[in-house]
Amino acid sequence: IEGGPIFWVATHRVHHQNSDDEGDPHTPHDGAWWAHVGWLVSGRALPSETALLGRYAPDLTRDKGHVWLSKYHWVPLTIAGFIQMALGAAIAPAGHRLIGALGMLLWGTFLRVVVGLHSTWLVNSATHMFGSRRFETRDDSRNSWWVALLTGGEGWHNNHHAHPVSARHGLTWYEFDINYYGIWLLSKIGLAQKVQVARFDKNDPKPAGVL
């Protein structure tokens, strides 16, 4: 429901280009609520404007698979919702089919989506306001262990801004980053290529691109 990959890749690239500066689509400098969800609800987020956003993600707009996913990103969730309703009705006692169907939908889709969305949005808001800074980046990005737990590793945001091309955000053994291992697994079966990983050197802790 957050939109397709072209929207998110384009938005993410714009965010890194203008992080916590003018042009950043979701900086807390415009308000914590704006950074969390306001930019999507009342801003000019353009989640369905694939052609317009394509200028920031031309590599993805040339891929028919990503174009299809961006246009029909809501289809899998909708199909899953109907399956959940059917399952809920099937296992519910006689006379409670509707309640069973709606209950399964509420737990299986709506609650999951709400928790997932807010966890994702915390990366835009909380990790630019709260936490520690290992690297002196040119923005306000911070490492937040609790956001990392909620998002599978995305909370190590200062690490990410210091090394934006690194697939791994947790740079030390204690920084939980299960998302990286998902990418690692995809690389082992040939579905991810050219995976880059930053190496943290505590004796030379400089962000990528800083001399």
Backbone as CSV, one residue per row, in Angstrom:
resi,resn,N_x,N_y,N_z,CA_x,CA_y,CA_z,C_x,C_y,C_z
1,ILE,0.824,-1.203,0.000,0.000,0.000,0.000,0.863,1.261,0.000
2,GLU,2.128,1.134,0.330,3.019,2.293,0.339,3.386,2.766,-1.066
3,GLY,3.023,2.004,-2.071,3.415,2.363,-3.420,4.410,1.359,-3.961
4,GLY,4.694,1.474,-5.247,5.579,0.522,-5.899,7.044,0.872,-5.757
5,PRO,7.913,0.015,-6.273,9.360,0.218,-6.121,9.883,1.482,-6.797
6,ILE,9.305,1.881,-7.919,9.806,3.078,-8.598,9.590,4.303,-7.722
7,PHE,8.417,4.405,-7.098,8.121,5.524,-6.206,9.103,5.575,-5.046
8,TRP,9.343,4.415,-4.428,10.194,4.417,-3.239,11.665,4.597,-3.571
9,VAL,12.125,4.030,-4.647,13.522,4.234,-5.042,13.758,5.700,-5.397
10,ALA,12.839,6.285,-6.174,12.980,7.692,-6.568,12.951,8.610,-5.350
11,THR,11.999,8.367,-4.450,11.887,9.191,-3.248,13.131,9.062,-2.379
12,HIS,13.630,7.842,-2.278,14.814,7.598,-1.451,16.037,8.305,-2.029
13,ARG,16.162,8.308,-3.330,17.300,8.979,-3.955,17.221,10.493,-3.766
14,VAL,16.017,11.043,-3.864,15.841,12.477,-3.630,16.167,12.808,-2.171
15,HIS,15.734,11.927,-1.263,16.026,12.127,0.159,17.525,12.179,0.403
16,HIS,18.288,11.272,-0.192,19.733,11.259,0.010,20.405,12.460,-0.645
17,GLN,19.869,12.897,-1.752,20.451,14.044,-2.446,20.279,15.327,-1.642
18,ASN,19.159,15.431,-0.921,18.842,16.673,-0.201,18.586,16.415,1.287
19,SER,19.217,15.416,1.860,18.870,14.978,3.205,18.918,16.104,4.234
20,ASP,17.760,16.302,4.901,17.589,17.332,5.931,17.931,18.723,5.422
21,ASP,17.665,18.939,4.160,17.877,20.240,3.534,16.678,20.529,2.642
22,GLU,16.668,21.665,2.012,15.565,22.015,1.122,15.479,20.997,-0.028
23,GLY,14.295,20.479,-0.248,14.096,19.471,-1.276,13.955,18.073,-0.729
24,ASP,14.277,17.874,0.553,14.090,16.569,1.183,12.592,16.349,1.384
25,PRO,12.025,15.275,0.824,10.566,15.086,0.901,10.056,14.789,2.298
26,HIS,10.909,14.297,3.207,10.388,13.939,4.529,11.410,14.199,5.638
27,THR,11.871,15.432,5.739,12.787,15.785,6.811,12.027,16.255,8.047
28,PRO,12.470,15.860,9.257,11.853,16.386,10.477,12.023,17.889,10.645
29,HIS,12.871,18.517,9.842,12.988,19.966,9.893,11.661,20.623,9.539
30,ASP,10.820,19.894,8.820,9.480,20.395,8.485,8.439,19.910,9.487
31,GLY,8.883,19.277,10.579,7.979,18.775,11.603,8.053,17.264,11.711
32,ALA,7.986,16.760,12.945,8.088,15.323,13.168,6.948,14.572,12.500
33,TRP,5.714,15.104,12.626,4.569,14.422,12.026,4.659,14.448,10.505
34,TRP,5.157,15.544,9.964,5.346,15.631,8.512,6.317,14.554,8.037
35,ALA,7.434,14.413,8.745,8.429,13.416,8.352,7.882,12.009,8.487
36,HIS,7.007,11.788,9.466,6.493,10.446,9.729,5.449,10.031,8.711
37,VAL,4.430,10.864,8.498,3.343,10.468,7.596,2.736,11.642,6.826
38,GLY,2.922,12.863,7.332,2.290,14.020,6.690,2.675,14.203,5.242
39,TRP,3.935,13.902,4.922,4.404,14.090,3.549,3.679,13.166,2.582
40,LEU,3.204,12.014,3.077,2.457,11.079,2.238,0.984,11.447,2.149
41,VAL,0.431,11.913,3.288,-1.007,12.183,3.359,-1.370,13.505,2.704
42,SER,-0.613,14.544,3.013,-0.973,15.867,2.509,0.086,16.493,1.623
43,GLY,1.207,15.832,1.465,2.252,16.363,0.609,2.089,15.926,-0.831
44,ARG,3.076,16.234,-1.638,3.045,15.876,-3.056,3.935,14.653,-3.258
45,ALA,3.497,13.541,-2.660,4.329,12.343,-2.641,4.363,11.614,-3.982
46,LEU,3.286,11.701,-4.764,3.233,11.131,-6.104,3.483,9.621,-6.161
47,PRO,2.852,8.827,-5.295,3.153,7.383,-5.312,2.745,6.664,-6.583
48,SER,1.807,7.227,-7.342,1.355,6.551,-8.562,1.868,7.216,-9.838
49,GLU,2.653,8.277,-9.702,3.150,8.997,-10.874,4.457,8.382,-11.363
50,THR,4.346,7.189,-11.927,5.534,6.448,-12.339,6.352,7.208,-13.375
51,ALA,5.685,7.798,-14.355,6.405,8.497,-15.425,7.156,9.708,-14.885
52,LEU,6.511,10.471,-13.998,7.136,11.674,-13.450,8.322,11.322,-12.555
53,LEU,8.167,10.282,-11.754,9.234,9.869,-10.853,10.362,9.140,-11.589
54,GLY,10.084,8.729,-12.800,11.055,7.964,-13.559,12.365,8.688,-13.787
55,ARG,12.351,10.012,-13.772,13.586,10.766,-13.988,14.604,10.503,-12.877
56,TYR,14.104,10.109,-11.698,14.990,9.801,-10.578,15.328,8.311,-10.503
57,ALA,14.633,7.497,-11.287,14.902,6.056,-11.297,14.794,5.519,-12.719
58,PRO,15.578,6.064,-13.650,15.472,5.622,-15.050,15.840,4.158,-15.226
59,ASP,16.704,3.635,-14.341,17.094,2.233,-14.428,15.907,1.313,-14.173
60,LEU,15.012,1.719,-13.269,13.843,0.892,-12.962,12.737,1.063,-13.992
61,THR,12.592,2.261,-14.541,11.525,2.475,-15.524,11.782,1.720,-16.812
62,ARG,13.025,1.306,-17.034,13.338,0.498,-18.217,13.049,-0.976,-17.985
63,ASP,12.728,-1.336,-16.757,12.457,-2.731,-16.408,10.943,-2.945,-16.342
64,LYS,10.413,-3.777,-17.246,8.967,-3.988,-17.323,8.407,-4.583,-16.024
65,GLY,9.209,-5.388,-15.367,8.763,-5.981,-14.115,8.528,-4.939,-13.045
66,HIS,9.450,-3.982,-12.922,9.291,-2.931,-11.922,8.153,-1.980,-12.286
67,VAL,7.974,-1.724,-13.573,6.858,-0.873,-14.002,5.531,-1.535,-13.642
68,TRP,5.441,-2.851,-13.872,4.211,-3.579,-13.538,3.969,-3.557,-12.038
69,LEU,5.022,-3.815,-11.249,4.891,-3.802,-9.793,4.465,-2.431,-9.278
70,SER,4.981,-1.391,-9.895,4.639,-0.038,-9.458,3.187,0.301,-9.767
71,LYS,2.675,-0.230,-10.864,1.295,0.062,-11.260,0.302,-0.794,-10.490
72,TYR,0.663,-2.033,-10.224,-0.285,-2.963,-9.593,0.203,-3.455,-8.230
73,HIS,0.901,-2.606,-7.493,1.450,-3.020,-6.194,0.365,-3.412,-5.196
74,TRP,-0.855,-2.935,-5.411,-1.954,-3.212,-4.487,-2.612,-4.573,-4.746
75,VAL,-2.313,-5.194,-5.870,-2.996,-6.440,-6.239,-2.684,-7.605,-5.287
76,PRO,-1.411,-7.891,-4.964,-1.144,-9.022,-4.067,-1.827,-8.880,-2.711
77,LEU,-1.824,-7.657,-2.169,-2.455,-7.436,-0.868,-3.961,-7.656,-0.952
78,THR,-4.567,-7.230,-2.053,-6.004,-7.418,-2.234,-6.356,-8.895,-2.344
79,ILE,-5.584,-9.628,-3.127,-5.822,-11.074,-3.263,-5.649,-11.770,-1.912
80,ALA,-4.577,-11.397,-1.186,-4.345,-11.981,0.133,-5.511,-11.694,1.072
81,GLY,-6.085,-10.495,0.969,-7.220,-10.138,1.810,-8.427,-11.022,1.559
82,PHE,-8.723,-11.283,0.303,-9.851,-12.160,-0.029,-9.602,-13.599,0.436
83,ILE,-8.346,-14.040,0.312,-8.003,-15.386,0.786,-8.193,-15.472,2.303
84,GLN,-7.766,-14.436,3.007,-7.938,-14.415,4.457,-9.411,-14.438,4.850
85,MET,-10.226,-13.678,4.133,-11.654,-13.667,4.432,-12.276,-15.041,4.201
86,ALA,-11.875,-15.682,3.121,-12.400,-17.018,2.824,-11.971,-18.016,3.886
87,LEU,-10.715,-17.919,4.313,-10.214,-18.814,5.342,-10.914,-18.569,6.673
88,GLY,-11.094,-17.282,7.018,-11.771,-16.942,8.261,-13.198,-17.438,8.298
89,ALA,-13.898,-17.331,7.166,-15.279,-17.818,7.087,-15.327,-19.339,7.170
90,ALA,-14.310,-19.998,6.594,-14.309,-21.460,6.558,-14.082,-22.071,7.937
91,ILE,-13.283,-21.430,8.767,-12.967,-22.008,10.074,-13.875,-21.494,11.182
92,ALA,-14.694,-20.498,10.874,-15.595,-19.942,11.894,-16.779,-20.883,12.126
93,PRO,-17.329,-20.877,13.342,-18.517,-21.694,13.619,-19.689,-21.257,12.756
94,ALA,-20.607,-22.160,12.531,-21.798,-21.836,11.743,-22.533,-20.663,12.382
95,GLY,-22.953,-19.745,11.537,-23.647,-18.559,12.017,-22.728,-17.400,12.326
96,HIS,-21.415,-17.640,12.252,-20.437,-16.582,12.533,-19.450,-16.427,11.386
97,ARG,-19.894,-16.793,10.193,-19.000,-16.748,9.027,-18.509,-15.328,8.747
98,LEU,-19.422,-14.357,8.804,-19.037,-12.977,8.499,-18.052,-12.445,9.530
99,ILE,-18.315,-12.744,10.793,-17.406,-12.296,11.850,-16.031,-12.942,11.671
100,GLY,-16.023,-14.235,11.331,-14.753,-14.919,11.102,-13.989,-14.325,9.937
101,ALA,-14.711,-14.000,8.865,-14.065,-13.422,7.686,-13.476,-12.052,7.991
102,LEU,-14.252,-11.197,8.644,-13.782,-9.846,8.960,-12.669,-9.875,9.999
103,GLY,-12.783,-10.793,10.954,-11.742,-10.903,11.970,-10.403,-11.292,11.367
104,MET,-10.428,-12.266,10.463,-9.194,-12.696,9.809,-8.611,-11.559,8.975
105,LEU,-9.469,-10.788,8.310,-9.007,-9.660,7.498,-8.394,-8.572,8.371
106,LEU,-9.031,-8.283,9.499,-8.528,-7.240,10.391,-7.158,-7.605,10.951
107,TRP,-7.009,-8.875,11.393,-5.745,-9.309,11.963,-4.690,-9.552,10.891
108,GLY,-5.082,-10.174,9.790,-4.126,-10.586,8.768,-3.680,-9.493,7.829
109,THR,-4.537,-8.483,7.626,-4.186,-7.410,6.691,-4.089,-6.054,7.373
110,PHE,-5.182,-5.600,7.982,-5.214,-4.219,8.463,-4.223,-3.965,9.597
111,LEU,-4.198,-4.838,10.605,-3.250,-4.647,11.705,-1.817,-4.764,11.204
112,ARG,-1.562,-5.773,10.397,-0.212,-5.986,9.857,0.251,-4.790,9.040
113,VAL,-0.637,-4.256,8.193,-0.275,-3.122,7.352,-0.016,-1.872,8.187
114,VAL,-0.855,-1.616,9.188,-0.680,-0.431,10.032,0.649,-0.498,10.783
115,VAL,0.940,-1.652,11.383,2.206,-1.808,12.106,3.386,-1.680,11.149
116,GLY,3.270,-2.295,9.979,4.349,-2.230,8.998,4.598,-0.823,8.486
117,LEU,3.525,-0.098,8.217,3.666,1.267,7.718,4.338,2.165,8.744
118,HIS,3.846,2.133,9.975,4.420,3.022,10.991,5.857,2.652,11.313
119,SER,6.187,1.379,11.266,7.582,0.965,11.478,8.473,1.538,10.386
120,THR,7.992,1.452,9.147,8.738,2.004,8.014,8.904,3.508,8.146
121,TRP,7.835,4.182,8.504,7.868,5.647,8.604,8.770,6.130,9.719
122,LEU,8.979,5.307,10.757,9.884,5.698,11.833,11.307,5.909,11.322
123,VAL,11.655,5.237,10.232,12.983,5.432,9.648,13.112,6.860,9.121
124,ASN,12.021,7.410,8.585,12.039,8.779,8.070,12.010,9.812,9.185
125,SER,11.317,9.493,10.264,11.136,10.477,11.329,12.089,10.247,12.496
126,ALA,11.912,9.137,13.228,12.659,8.914,14.468,14.165,8.859,14.266
127,THR,14.618,8.205,13.182,16.064,8.045,13.009,16.744,9.305,12.473
128,HIS,15.991,10.381,12.329,16.595,11.680,12.046,16.439,12.613,13.239
129,MET,15.953,12.043,14.377,15.772,12.853,15.584,16.384,12.229,16.830
130,PHE,16.313,10.889,16.932,16.739,10.218,18.160,17.781,9.142,17.861
131,GLY,18.750,9.010,18.755,19.739,7.956,18.606,21.161,8.490,18.603
132,SER,22.086,7.624,18.278,23.508,7.970,18.306,24.040,8.196,16.894
133,ARG,25.155,8.919,16.828,25.777,9.215,15.541,27.221,8.700,15.544
134,ARG,27.422,7.600,14.851,28.775,7.047,14.711,29.581,7.876,13.713
135,PHE,28.914,8.329,12.657,29.576,9.075,11.593,29.070,10.516,11.556
136,GLU,29.969,11.453,11.298,29.589,12.860,11.162,29.158,13.114,9.718
137,THR,27.940,12.709,9.404,27.402,12.926,8.060,26.882,14.357,7.926
138,ARG,26.514,14.713,6.725,26.045,16.073,6.462,24.549,16.243,6.734
139,ASP,23.963,15.299,7.434,22.549,15.358,7.768,22.382,14.997,9.235
140,ASP,21.130,14.798,9.672,20.854,14.489,11.075,20.606,13.005,11.322
141,SER,20.988,12.138,10.400,20.709,10.709,10.539,21.339,10.142,11.811
142,ARG,20.605,9.178,12.408,21.050,8.591,13.672,20.819,7.085,13.659
143,ASN,21.546,6.376,14.497,21.344,4.945,14.687,20.396,4.722,15.849
144,SER,19.343,3.963,15.617,18.346,3.694,16.643,18.118,2.192,16.745
145,TRP,18.502,1.601,17.879,18.398,0.154,18.035,16.957,-0.326,18.014
146,TRP,16.026,0.465,18.595,14.641,0.002,18.653,13.956,0.092,17.307
147,VAL,14.321,1.090,16.480,13.788,1.140,15.117,14.383,0.004,14.295
148,ALA,15.637,-0.327,14.555,16.272,-1.457,13.864,15.547,-2.758,14.177
149,LEU,15.132,-2.950,15.420,14.409,-4.162,15.785,13.054,-4.224,15.082
150,LEU,12.379,-3.087,14.984,11.063,-3.043,14.350,11.138,-3.256,12.844
151,THR,12.242,-2.868,12.234,12.336,-2.853,10.774,13.332,-3.861,10.205
152,GLY,13.912,-4.690,11.033,14.840,-5.688,10.536,16.209,-5.158,10.195
153,GLY,16.554,-3.964,10.720,17.891,-3.425,10.497,17.935,-2.023,9.932
154,GLU,16.781,-1.479,9.516,16.772,-0.149,8.896,17.055,0.965,9.892
155,GLY,17.011,0.646,11.180,17.241,1.674,12.192,18.688,2.133,12.300
156,TRP,19.621,1.400,11.700,21.019,1.831,11.708,21.201,2.875,10.608
157,HIS,20.496,3.967,10.763,20.312,4.924,9.668,21.521,5.822,9.457
158,ASN,22.223,6.131,10.538,23.443,6.915,10.373,24.481,6.121,9.588
159,ASN,24.559,4.820,9.888,25.443,3.951,9.102,25.068,3.991,7.628
160,HIS,23.751,3.949,7.365,23.253,3.931,5.990,23.585,5.223,5.259
161,HIS,23.419,6.361,5.927,23.723,7.635,5.271,25.222,7.827,5.078
162,ALA,26.006,7.223,5.953,27.451,7.312,5.782,27.938,6.412,4.652
163,HIS,27.247,5.286,4.449,27.619,4.321,3.405,26.349,3.938,2.628
164,PRO,25.816,4.847,1.830,24.501,4.629,1.204,24.430,3.493,0.195
165,VAL,25.555,3.047,-0.343,25.503,1.951,-1.312,25.666,0.585,-0.654
166,SER,25.883,0.577,0.655,26.065,-0.683,1.355,24.730,-1.374,1.591
167,ALA,24.646,-2.640,1.211,23.429,-3.409,1.446,23.260,-3.748,2.917
168,ARG,24.339,-3.699,3.649,24.303,-3.994,5.078,24.374,-2.698,5.876
169,HIS,23.369,-2.462,6.719,23.337,-1.246,7.530,23.966,-1.471,8.898
170,GLY,23.803,-2.665,9.458,24.456,-2.990,10.714,25.909,-3.308,10.462
171,LEU,26.809,-2.467,10.942,28.225,-2.597,10.589,29.046,-3.314,11.649
172,THR,28.431,-3.632,12.794,29.133,-4.388,13.820,28.299,-5.613,14.179
173,TRP,28.890,-6.554,14.905,28.237,-7.835,15.188,26.949,-7.666,15.975
174,TYR,26.873,-6.626,16.802,25.694,-6.446,17.654,24.589,-5.614,16.998
175,GLU,24.805,-5.140,15.798,23.786,-4.347,15.111,22.930,-5.269,14.245
176,PHE,21.794,-5.630,14.786,20.830,-6.552,14.155,20.413,-6.040,12.786
177,ASP,20.605,-6.853,11.755,20.284,-6.434,10.383,19.886,-7.655,9.555
178,ILE,18.731,-8.193,9.852,18.282,-9.404,9.155,17.963,-9.112,7.692
179,ASN,17.661,-7.859,7.359,17.386,-7.515,5.959,18.589,-7.819,5.070
180,TYR,19.783,-7.553,5.608,20.980,-7.835,4.822,21.089,-9.317,4.495
181,TYR,20.767,-10.159,5.462,20.896,-11.594,5.221,19.870,-12.079,4.204
182,GLY,18.749,-11.360,4.110,17.802,-11.669,3.045,18.401,-11.355,1.683
183,ILE,19.078,-10.205,1.574,19.751,-9.840,0.328,20.887,-10.816,0.028
184,TRP,21.625,-11.199,1.081,22.717,-12.170,0.927,22.195,-13.488,0.374
185,LEU,21.061,-13.933,0.906,20.467,-15.179,0.428,20.047,-15.048,-1.032
186,LEU,19.461,-13.930,-1.413,19.069,-13.705,-2.807,20.294,-13.739,-3.722
187,SER,21.412,-13.213,-3.227,22.630,-13.225,-4.044,23.136,-14.648,-4.257
188,LYS,22.921,-15.515,-3.275,23.391,-16.892,-3.382,22.587,-17.707,-4.393
189,ILE,21.343,-17.303,-4.623,20.523,-18.029,-5.593,20.395,-17.264,-6.913
190,GLY,21.202,-16.224,-7.071,21.289,-15.518,-8.343,20.251,-14.440,-8.575
191,LEU,19.484,-14.045,-7.562,18.451,-13.024,-7.732,18.918,-11.632,-7.325
192,ALA,20.103,-11.528,-6.758,20.707,-10.227,-6.440,22.158,-10.271,-6.882
193,GLN,22.603,-9.181,-7.496,23.962,-9.133,-8.027,24.658,-7.851,-7.608
194,LYS,25.965,-7.871,-7.630,26.798,-6.707,-7.312,26.454,-6.124,-5.943
195,VAL,26.239,-6.995,-4.969,25.903,-6.569,-3.612,27.151,-5.989,-2.943
196,GLN,27.041,-4.761,-2.478,28.169,-4.088,-1.849,27.950,-3.994,-0.337
197,VAL,29.001,-4.185,0.419,28.930,-4.142,1.876,30.054,-3.258,2.404
198,ALA,29.698,-2.272,3.224,30.693,-1.387,3.812,31.451,-2.108,4.918
199,ARG,32.719,-1.824,5.032,33.553,-2.375,6.087,33.867,-1.262,7.085
200,PHE,33.442,-1.437,8.313,33.652,-0.410,9.322,35.042,-0.522,9.918
201,ASP,35.787,0.551,9.828,37.125,0.622,10.403,37.090,1.638,11.537
202,LYS,37.106,1.143,12.777,36.992,2.053,13.924,38.178,3.011,14.024
203,ASN,39.304,2.667,13.382,40.465,3.550,13.385,40.378,4.633,12.313
204,ASP,39.444,4.476,11.399,39.261,5.463,10.337,37.763,5.554,10.015
205,PRO,36.966,6.008,10.985,35.497,5.983,10.856,34.944,7.164,10.055
206,LYS,35.287,7.207,8.789,34.807,8.307,7.958,33.661,7.833,7.071
207,PRO,32.655,8.668,6.871,31.573,8.307,5.959,32.085,8.167,4.536
208,ALA,31.358,7.410,3.739,31.695,7.266,2.326,31.635,8.636,1.665
209,GLY,32.640,8.972,0.884,32.644,10.228,0.161,33.257,11.392,0.934
210,VAL,33.659,11.167,2.185,34.278,12.236,2.978,35.779,11.980,3.073
211,LEU,36.561,12.943,2.673,38.014,12.795,2.646,38.621,13.023,4.023
